[in-house]
Amino acid sequence: MKRHVCDLGVFGGPPAFSTARPIGQLASPDPGQFFRHAKGMFDRRRLSNNGPLVRELENRLCDLHEVPHVVAVANASLGLIILMQVLARQPGGEAIMPAFTYAGLPHLAQWAGLRPRFCDIDAFTHALDPKSVAGAISNETSLILAVHQVNSPCFVAEFEQLSATSGVPLIFDSVHGAHCTYRGRPIGGFGLAEVFSLHATKLLNGFEGGYVTTRDGGLAEVLRRQRNFGIIDDGVTAGIGMNAKLNEIHAAAALACLDGLDGLVERNCARYRAYSDAFTGIEGLDWVRYENNGEQWNYEFFLLEVDDDFPLSRDQAVEILRGENALARPYYSPPLHRSQHCPDFVSTPELPVTERLAQRFIQMPVGESLLPGDERVLAELFRFMRGHAPDIHAAFSQRRNP
């Protein structure tokens, strides 16, 4: 419990948490399940190259997403790169995407030989605004890369209609869409393809890895070829591919996590509800809801919104949290079109909704490292910030100007 401003970790006090509270899922697979899946790998001496564990994982993911084809890859980034290379309407054109997303996405478009084209987002879903995208489509457009957000899927129907009328290929970055539904159907079967992650911080932990879901058997076959140097048979290649193969160890980890997926989602939901209860009544704060609309959610994140009524800035609150070993961070801030790494050639119109939302949200600690009761500790920190705001402002000012 903090009593004075000097008790805050950022000003030299002891942190509220003795160990870090990170923002990723970090749901380690059950060791027994992992070794059960991995045991035969050593007997077979088959560690990679589309082994039986990878094929089993692909089959189980087909069931999870209710799609006929899943192509496992070494990571989601490589999956997106080869998918964009295969589907781009024209090489060197524009890949339409949001600027309110993770920093690596425009890099992947450039690796695929495309130019990022940022469009604005919807204020409620935080996903790409179909009207903004429609206005950006031109002869230079190679594809639309829509990103499902943690609190809401994209406007799938609108984008599929836009793709059909414009002839622009549509794919989804669905890293945050695992175990979620859109209009009662699992995320994974929309557009031409969707890409998911098996990174350790994501819902399904394969240590590393990713996969592409699609209903198009021809596309799946091309992706399988592309992940293996473009090889068709016996060393004969059909074009320039790469090594994007998932190995058997990572497949075993992902299979073990699949075994416990329902339990993880239940724990995520319990943490979300604990956060909601703890933060109720703190003036100037709100949070992103998972709508009770019959859809299925994974409750992966807790996103806190800092309103203008809160007496500290969003960034000041984040600095205080990190001083307490709560590894919160500004959510998608700065937006990608404001990044110092944004290339000069990127075409970006005004993005007013993106600009506004990028100043408001905190990605709070979540996942298996968050212990019961931590949500109340974090809420009390915000109550302390609100009650001691003038002294906190003075302490920040004194630290800047000793």
N, C-alpha and C positions, 0 to 999 in steps of 0.2 A: 504494500500500500504506500503510495506516494503522499507525503504531507507537505513538502516544500518543493519549490522549483529545483533546488539543488539536488533533490533526490532523483531527478530524471537522469537516465543514463547518458543522454546527450550532453549534460552539463556536469558529468563526473560522478553521478550517483551509481549505486549498484543496479544492474539491469533487472527487469522484472522476471526474465527467464534465464536460467543458468545455461541452457543450451538453445541453439537457434530453432526458431519456428519458421520453416521455409514456406514457399508459396506453391510448391509442386505436390502432386499426389504421393510420390515416393512410396507406393504400395508394393513392398517387396513380395515376390511370389513365395508361397509356402515352400520351405526347403525340401520337405518330404515329397511334395507334388513335383517340384522341379526335378529332383533326382530320379523320381519314377519315370518322368517323361524322357530324361536325358540318358538313362542307363543304357538303352539299346544302341545309342549313338556310338559309344565306345566299342561295343562288340562288333558293330557293323563297319567301324572305321570310316564312316561316311559323315563328314563334318560340314560339308557345304554342297554346292551344286545341286540345288533342288532336291534335297534329301527327303526322307519319309516324314520327318517332323514338320518340315516346311509345308509339305503337301497336306498333312493332317491339320495344321494351323489354317491353311487356306480354306479347307473344307468346313471347319468349324466357324470361320468368319463368314463364309457364305450363308450359313444357317443364322448367324447373329444378325446379319444385315438383310437377309432374305433376297439375296442376289445370286445369279448363277456363276459369277466369276469373281475371284479374288486373286490378285497377283502380289505376293509378298516381295518386299524390297529391303535393302540395307538400311534405309531411313526414309522418312517422308519427303525430305528435300530432294533426294534422287528420284523418288517416285514422281514428284511434281515436274522435275526437269525433263525426264523422258516423256512424260505425258504431254507436256507443252510442245516438245520437239515433234512428237508424232501428230498432234492434232492441230497445230497452228495453221490458220487459213493461208498465211503467207509468211515466209521467213523474214525476219527483220522488222516485222510489224509491231503493233502495240498490244500488250496484254492489259486489259482493263481490270483493275483491282482496287480495293480500299486502301486509304492511307492510315486508317484506324485498325491496325493489325500488327503482327509481330515483325521485327526489323528485317528478318531474312527474306521475306517474300519477294521484294523487288530484285534481290540478288539472284533468286532462282530464275526469274524471267530472263534476266540478262545472261545467265549461264545457258539458257535455252535459245539464246540468240534473239530475244524479243526486248522491246522497250516498255517499261512500266507506264501505264496511264492511270492516274489516280482519279477516283470519282468519290462523291460525297456519300454519306451514310444516312440511314433513317434514325431519328432521334430516339425511338422506342426500342427497336430491335438491335441497334448498333451495327447492323449489316448494311451492305450496299443498297443504295436507293435505286430502284429500277428506272425512275425518271432521269436521274443523273447519268446512269449508264446509257440509256437510250439516246440522250443528247450527245454522248461522247463517241458513239459508233460512227465510223467513217471507213473510207477505203483502206485506211491504214490499220484497221482493227484486225488482229489475228485471232484473238479469243477473249472470252470473259472468264476471269478467275474470281468467283464469288466465295466468300469466307463465312461459314457458319460461326456465329458467336456463341459465347457460353450461355447466354440467357435466352437465345432465340435462334432458330434456323433462319436462313435467308428467305427471301420472297421467291420460293422455288417455282411456283406456278407461273409467276410473272416473268421470271428469267427464262424458263423453258419456252414460253410463248415468244419472248423477244428473240431468243436464239432461233426458233423456227422461222420467224418472219424475216429476220435479218441474214440468216445463213452463217452467223458467227458461232463457232463451237463454244459450248458451255461446260466448264468443269468446276468442281467445288473443292476447296480446302476444308476438310471436315475433321480436322484434328480435334476440335472441341465437340464434335457431334456424335461420338461413339455412345451407344446405348440410349440415344435420343430418337424421337420420332417427329415426323412432319405429316399432319393430317392422318395420323394413325399408322403411317408406314415408317419403318426404320430408315434413318439417314443412311445413305450408301447406295441407293438405287436411282438417284436423280442425275439429270444432265447426261453427258457422255460418260463421265467417270467421276469418282470422288476419291480423295486421298486422306488417309488416316496415319497417325503416328503410334509407334510402340516405344517411344522414349520413356526413360525412367520417371519423368515427371508427369506423364500422361496417365489416363485412366487404365489402359492396358500396358503393363510394364514388361517389355521384352529386353530391358537394359538399353537397347537401341533397336531400331527397325521401323518399318512402316509397311503399308499395303495400299493397293489401289482396288476399288470395287467398281464393277461395271456390269451392265446387262448385254454388252456387245462382245460376242465371242471372238470376232475377228480382231477387235482392239486388244482383247486380253492376250491373244496369241502374239500380236506384234510386241506388246509390252514384255512378255516372257522372253522374247528374242532379244529385245533391246537391253534387258537387264543382264544379259549374258553375252556382251560384246557383239550383239547383232548376229550371233551364230545360228544358222539354220540346222546344219547337220554336218558332223565330221569336219569341223573347222571351216566350212563354207559360210561366209557372211553375206547378209543381205543389205548391209549398209553399216554406218558408223554407230556402234553401240557403246556400252560401258559395263563396268562391273558394279552392278547394283543388287547383287544376290544377297538374300538373307541367309545367315548360317544356322546350323542346327541348334547351337547353344541358345541363341536369341529366340529361336522358335520354341524351345523347351520352356524358357522363362515366360514367354507370352501365353503358352498353353496353360501353364500353372496359374497365371493370373486370370485367365478365362475361367478356370475352375472356381475361382473365388470372386467373380465379378459382381454377382448379385449382393453379396455381403458388403463389398466395398461401396457400392452405390447406396446401400442402406446406411452405412456409417457416414458417408458424405451428406446424406439427407439429414441425419441427426445433427451433424455439425452445423449445417445451414440453419436448422431450426434453433439450435442453441445460440448461434450468432444473432438471429432475428429477435429472439427473446431478450438477449442481453442488451442490444442496441435500441430497443424500443424506448421512446421517450426522450432521447438525447436530441435537443433542439439543434437544427442545422445539419443533421446527418440523415441520410436515407440509404437504401441499398437496392441493388437490382434483384427483382423478384423472379422466381421461377413460377410462371403462370399456372394456376390450377385449372387447366383447360382440357384435361383429358389426355394431354401428350405425356410422353415419358421423358424424364430428364436424368442427367448423371450427377447433378449437384456438385460439379467439379470445383467451382470457384465461389468465393464470397466477395462481391464487388461493393465497396462502400462509396457512397456519393457524398462529397463535401459541398454543401450549399453555401451561398453567399452569406447566410445568417450565422455560419460557424465563425468564431472570432479568429481562428488561425487559418492560414492558407493550406491547401492540400499538400504542398511540398513541405511545409513546416511540420505538419502532422506526420508525414512519412519519415522525416528526419528523426523525429522523436521516437516513433515506433522502432526504427532500426537501432536506435540507441538502447532499446530494451530487449534486443535480440529477436524482435519480431521483424522478419525480413520482408516487410511489405514494400511495395514499390508503386510509383505512378503507373496507372494502367494505360498502355499504348500512348505514352507521352515521352517526348514530343511525337506528334504524328509524322508519318514517314516523309511527307512532302516538305517538312520543316527540318528534317535531319541534315546534319552537315555532310552526310555521305550521299545525299540525293543527287544524282547526276544532273548536270546542267541541261541535258537534252530532254529530260522528262517534262512532258506537257501536263501542267496542273492548273485547272481553273480555280475559282474561289470555292473553298470547302467550309462553309460556315458552321455546319453541324459538327463536322470533324473537329474543327478548331475549338468549339465550345466544350464538347465532351472530353477532349484530351486534357482539359484543365480541372476536371471534376472528380475523377474516380481513383480509388486506391484498391489495388489488388492485395487482399488481406491474406495472412497465413492460412493454409488449408492442409488437408491431406492427413496421412497417418502419423506425422510428427506432431500434430496438434493434439494435446491431451485434454480429457474432460475438464471443464472449468476454465480453460484458457480463454474461451470466448468472453467470459465475464471479466477476466483480468484485463483484456484488451478494451472492453467497453468502459471499465473504470478508468483506464488511462485517458480515454476521450472525455470522460466527465471531468477528470482532473484538468485536462487541457482547457476545457470550456470555463471551468471555475477559476483558473489561474492565468488566463490569457494575457492580461496586462504585464504580469511579472515575467511570463515566458517571452513576450515580445522584447521586454527590456533585457532579458538574459541573452537572447539572440543578438540584439543590437550591441551589447557590451562585448560579446565574443567577436563580432565583426570589427569593432572599434575599441580595442582594449586601452 
